[in-house]
Amino acid sequence: MSATPFSINAGGRLVSLAEPRVMGILNVTPDSFYAGSRTESADALRERLSRWQQAGLEMIDVGACSTRPGGQTVSEAEEIRRLALALPLIREEFPGFTVSVDTFRPAVARQAVREWGAHIINDISGLGRRFPEGTEPPAEEMLGVVAELNVPYVLTSWDAGVESMLVHWAEDVEHLRSKGVKDIILDPGFGFGKSLEDNYRILREAERLLIPGLPLLAGVSRKRMVWQVLDSTPDEALVGTTALHAVLLEKGVSILRVHDVEAALQTIKIIQQLR
């Protein structure tokens, strides 16, 4: 279980993180690294969201611009066009979900929250430290948007070690607070700017990342750090992913960001029974 009973304000609704949560990855892209996560039609979205809802999922992370290594960064207009397919449908047909939007663009974040009711902004840029090739959106503008809209902000680290991560997080959290951002979720950024060895070293020491008052989110689902060890592919990485989820839960992670919702929910039940 999480080390501390956190909660976040999601659109005026208090979401408790006293027990670990699963955040389902909903990619409205044609090129995400795991093909099984791609949903490019309204019918595919309905089918997946209905299945997840029946399984008991309450949080989703919607991404419309792939940030996989070697991927092509789409334009802001294309990212908005893709989100315009998913977010209104979610708001109208699946209003019970807490919706995170995976974007590094301030204008996209503003529209997602104001027009389509998103609750959380998941910004992989690491507070402006790193952006996909060819893009340099102003980090301060994103913080202004998040503070103005009063939504939780996922702060992703591109650091390759726990020590540097903690140093930067201390600086960044102070800066976020000074800008008026209230709810901050920390993400170690597995796979972002890290070697295989870096990822596993951070995983071994993950309990050191538990900062009072700040929930920890982790995304290892079917990533290279899993399938490279197994000499397999993302399609064959579910068992390895589940093993790492169990480790992360024991380390005190509050949110697992996953492709395979049912497996992750079952893993949480097992770990809770063990405790």
C-alpha positions as CSV (number, residue, x, y, z in Angstrom):
1,M,0.0,0.0,0.0
2,S,1.0,3.6,-0.3
3,A,3.1,4.9,2.5
4,T,0.8,7.9,3.1
5,P,-3.0,8.4,2.5
6,F,-2.7,10.9,-0.3
7,S,-5.6,12.5,-2.2
8,I,-5.9,14.8,-5.2
9,N,-8.5,17.3,-6.4
10,A,-9.8,16.2,-9.8
11,G,-12.3,18.7,-11.1
12,G,-13.7,19.4,-7.7
13,R,-13.9,15.7,-6.8
14,L,-11.5,14.4,-4.1
15,V,-9.8,11.3,-5.3
16,S,-8.2,9.3,-2.5
17,L,-4.9,7.5,-3.1
18,A,-5.0,5.8,0.3
19,E,-4.9,2.6,-1.6
20,P,-2.9,2.1,-4.8
21,R,-4.7,3.1,-8.1
22,V,-4.4,1.9,-11.6
23,M,-4.3,4.5,-14.5
24,G,-5.2,2.9,-17.8
25,I,-3.2,4.1,-20.9
26,L,-5.6,5.1,-23.7
27,N,-3.6,6.0,-26.8
28,V,-5.4,7.7,-29.6
29,T,-2.4,7.5,-31.8
30,P,-1.4,5.2,-34.7
31,D,2.2,4.8,-33.6
32,S,2.5,4.1,-29.9
33,F,5.2,1.5,-29.2
34,Y,2.7,-1.1,-28.0
35,A,0.3,-1.7,-30.8
36,G,-2.3,-3.2,-28.5
37,S,-2.8,0.2,-26.8
38,R,-3.8,2.0,-29.9
39,T,-7.5,3.2,-30.2
40,E,-8.2,5.2,-33.3
41,S,-12.0,5.0,-33.6
42,A,-15.0,5.9,-31.5
43,D,-16.1,2.2,-31.4
44,A,-12.7,1.0,-30.3
45,L,-12.7,3.7,-27.5
46,R,-16.2,2.6,-26.3
47,E,-15.2,-1.1,-26.3
48,R,-12.0,-0.5,-24.3
49,L,-13.5,2.0,-21.8
50,S,-16.6,-0.3,-21.2
51,R,-14.3,-3.2,-20.5
52,W,-12.2,-1.2,-18.1
53,Q,-15.2,0.3,-16.4
54,Q,-16.6,-3.2,-15.7
55,A,-13.2,-4.2,-14.3
56,G,-13.4,-1.4,-11.8
57,L,-11.0,1.1,-13.3
58,E,-11.4,4.7,-12.3
59,M,-8.5,6.6,-13.8
60,I,-7.3,6.9,-17.4
61,D,-4.4,8.7,-19.2
62,V,-5.2,9.8,-22.7
63,G,-2.3,10.4,-25.1
64,A,-2.5,11.8,-28.6
65,C,1.1,12.5,-29.4
66,S,3.5,9.5,-29.1
67,T,6.8,10.3,-27.3
68,R,8.3,6.9,-27.8
69,P,12.1,6.8,-28.7
70,G,12.5,7.4,-32.4
71,G,8.9,8.4,-32.9
72,Q,7.7,11.3,-34.9
73,T,6.2,14.2,-32.9
74,V,2.9,15.3,-34.5
75,S,1.8,18.9,-34.8
76,E,-0.2,20.7,-32.1
77,A,-3.2,20.8,-34.4
78,E,-3.1,17.0,-35.0
79,E,-2.8,16.3,-31.3
80,I,-5.9,18.4,-30.6
81,R,-7.8,16.7,-33.5
82,R,-7.1,13.3,-32.0
83,L,-8.1,14.4,-28.5
84,A,-11.3,15.8,-30.0
85,L,-12.3,12.3,-30.8
86,A,-11.7,10.8,-27.4
87,L,-12.3,13.4,-24.7
88,P,-15.8,14.5,-25.5
89,L,-16.8,10.9,-25.8
90,I,-15.3,10.1,-22.4
91,R,-17.0,13.1,-20.8
92,E,-20.4,12.3,-22.3
93,E,-20.5,8.4,-22.1
94,F,-18.0,7.6,-19.3
95,P,-18.2,10.6,-16.8
96,G,-17.1,8.4,-13.9
97,F,-13.5,8.3,-15.0
98,T,-10.8,10.6,-13.6
99,V,-9.1,11.7,-16.8
100,S,-5.4,12.6,-17.2
101,V,-4.1,14.0,-20.5
102,D,-0.6,13.2,-21.5
103,T,0.7,16.4,-23.2
104,F,3.7,18.7,-23.0
105,R,1.9,21.6,-24.9
106,P,0.2,24.4,-22.8
107,A,-2.5,25.1,-25.4
108,V,-3.4,21.4,-25.6
109,A,-3.6,21.2,-21.8
110,R,-5.8,24.3,-21.6
111,Q,-8.3,23.0,-24.2
112,A,-8.4,19.5,-22.7
113,V,-9.4,20.9,-19.3
114,R,-11.5,23.9,-20.3
115,E,-13.4,22.4,-23.2
116,W,-13.4,18.7,-22.6
117,G,-13.2,18.4,-18.8
118,A,-9.9,16.7,-18.3
119,H,-8.8,16.5,-14.6
120,I,-5.0,16.0,-14.6
121,I,-2.1,17.1,-16.8
122,N,0.6,14.5,-17.3
123,D,3.6,16.5,-18.7
124,I,6.6,14.3,-19.8
125,S,8.8,17.2,-20.4
126,G,10.2,17.3,-16.9
127,L,9.2,20.9,-16.2
128,G,10.7,22.0,-19.5
129,R,14.0,20.1,-19.1
130,R,13.4,17.8,-22.1
131,F,11.1,17.9,-25.1
132,P,10.6,15.7,-28.1
133,E,12.8,16.7,-31.0
134,G,11.8,19.8,-32.8
135,T,9.6,21.2,-30.1
136,E,10.3,23.7,-27.4
137,P,7.1,24.8,-25.7
138,P,7.6,27.3,-22.8
139,A,7.6,25.5,-19.5
140,E,6.5,28.5,-17.6
141,E,3.4,28.8,-19.8
142,M,2.4,25.2,-18.9
143,L,2.8,25.9,-15.2
144,G,0.6,29.0,-15.6
145,V,-2.1,26.9,-17.3
146,V,-2.0,24.2,-14.6
147,A,-2.2,26.8,-11.8
148,E,-4.9,28.8,-13.5
149,L,-7.1,25.7,-14.1
150,N,-6.3,24.2,-10.6
151,V,-5.6,20.7,-11.9
152,P,-3.1,18.1,-10.6
153,Y,0.3,18.1,-12.4
154,V,2.4,15.0,-13.1
155,L,6.1,16.0,-12.9
156,T,8.3,13.5,-14.8
157,S,12.0,13.1,-14.2
158,W,14.6,12.7,-16.9
159,D,17.3,12.1,-14.3
160,A,19.3,8.9,-14.5
161,G,19.8,8.5,-10.7
162,V,17.9,8.8,-7.5
163,E,20.2,11.5,-6.0
164,S,19.9,13.9,-8.9
165,M,16.2,13.2,-9.2
166,L,15.6,14.2,-5.6
167,V,17.6,17.3,-5.9
168,H,15.7,18.5,-9.0
169,W,12.4,17.5,-7.5
170,A,13.1,19.6,-4.4
171,E,13.8,22.6,-6.7
172,D,10.9,21.9,-9.0
173,V,8.3,21.3,-6.3
174,E,9.2,24.6,-4.7
175,H,8.9,26.4,-8.0
176,L,5.5,24.7,-8.8
177,R,4.2,25.7,-5.4
178,S,5.4,29.3,-5.9
179,K,3.3,29.4,-9.2
180,G,0.2,28.2,-7.4
181,V,0.2,24.5,-8.4
182,K,-1.4,22.7,-5.5
183,D,-1.5,18.9,-6.4
184,I,1.8,17.5,-7.6
185,I,2.3,13.8,-8.6
186,L,5.9,12.6,-9.1
187,D,6.9,10.3,-11.9
188,P,10.5,8.8,-11.9
189,G,10.2,8.6,-15.7
190,F,11.2,5.0,-16.3
191,G,12.6,4.9,-19.8
192,F,13.1,8.6,-20.2
193,G,16.7,9.5,-20.5
194,K,17.8,6.4,-18.7
195,S,19.8,3.2,-19.6
196,L,18.6,-0.2,-18.7
197,E,20.9,-0.2,-15.7
198,D,19.7,3.2,-14.6
199,N,16.0,2.1,-14.7
200,Y,16.7,-0.9,-12.5
201,R,18.9,1.0,-10.1
202,I,16.1,3.5,-9.6
203,L,13.6,0.7,-9.2
204,R,15.7,-0.9,-6.5
205,E,15.9,2.4,-4.6
206,A,12.4,3.6,-5.3
207,E,11.3,3.8,-1.7
208,R,13.7,6.7,-1.4
209,L,11.5,8.7,-3.8
210,L,8.6,8.7,-1.3
211,I,8.4,12.4,-0.4
212,P,5.8,13.4,2.3
213,G,2.7,14.8,0.7
214,L,3.5,13.8,-2.8
215,P,2.1,10.7,-4.4
216,L,4.4,8.6,-6.7
217,L,3.2,7.4,-10.2
218,A,5.2,4.8,-12.1
219,G,4.9,3.7,-15.7
220,V,6.9,0.6,-16.7
221,S,4.2,-1.2,-18.7
222,R,5.6,-3.2,-21.5
223,K,8.6,-0.8,-21.8
224,R,12.0,-1.6,-23.1
225,M,13.3,-2.2,-19.6
226,V,11.0,-5.2,-19.4
227,W,11.2,-6.8,-22.8
228,Q,14.9,-6.2,-23.4
229,V,15.7,-8.2,-20.3
230,L,13.4,-11.0,-21.5
231,D,14.8,-10.9,-25.1
232,S,11.3,-10.5,-26.3
233,T,8.9,-7.7,-27.6
234,P,6.4,-5.4,-26.1
235,D,3.6,-7.8,-27.1
236,E,5.3,-10.5,-24.9
237,A,6.0,-8.4,-21.9
238,L,2.9,-8.7,-19.7
239,V,4.4,-11.2,-17.2
240,G,7.5,-9.2,-16.8
241,T,5.5,-6.0,-16.4
242,T,3.3,-7.6,-13.7
243,A,6.4,-8.6,-11.8
244,L,7.7,-5.1,-11.8
245,H,4.3,-3.8,-10.8
246,A,4.4,-6.0,-7.7
247,V,7.8,-4.6,-6.8
248,L,6.6,-1.0,-7.3
249,L,3.6,-1.6,-5.1
250,E,5.9,-2.9,-2.3
251,K,8.0,0.2,-2.7
252,G,5.0,2.4,-2.0
253,V,3.9,3.7,-5.5
254,S,0.4,5.2,-5.4
255,I,-0.5,5.0,-9.1
256,L,0.5,2.4,-11.7
257,R,0.2,3.7,-15.3
258,V,-0.6,0.6,-17.3
259,H,-1.7,-0.9,-20.6
260,D,-3.2,-4.1,-19.1
261,V,-5.7,-2.8,-16.6
262,E,-7.2,-6.1,-15.4
263,A,-3.8,-7.7,-14.7
264,A,-2.7,-4.6,-12.7
265,L,-5.9,-4.5,-10.7
266,Q,-5.4,-8.2,-9.8
267,T,-1.8,-7.5,-8.8
268,I,-3.0,-4.8,-6.4
269,K,-5.5,-7.2,-4.8
270,I,-2.8,-9.8,-4.3
271,I,-0.4,-7.3,-2.7
272,Q,-3.1,-5.9,-0.4
273,Q,-3.9,-9.5,0.7
274,L,-0.2,-10.0,1.4
275,R,-0.1,-6.9,3.6
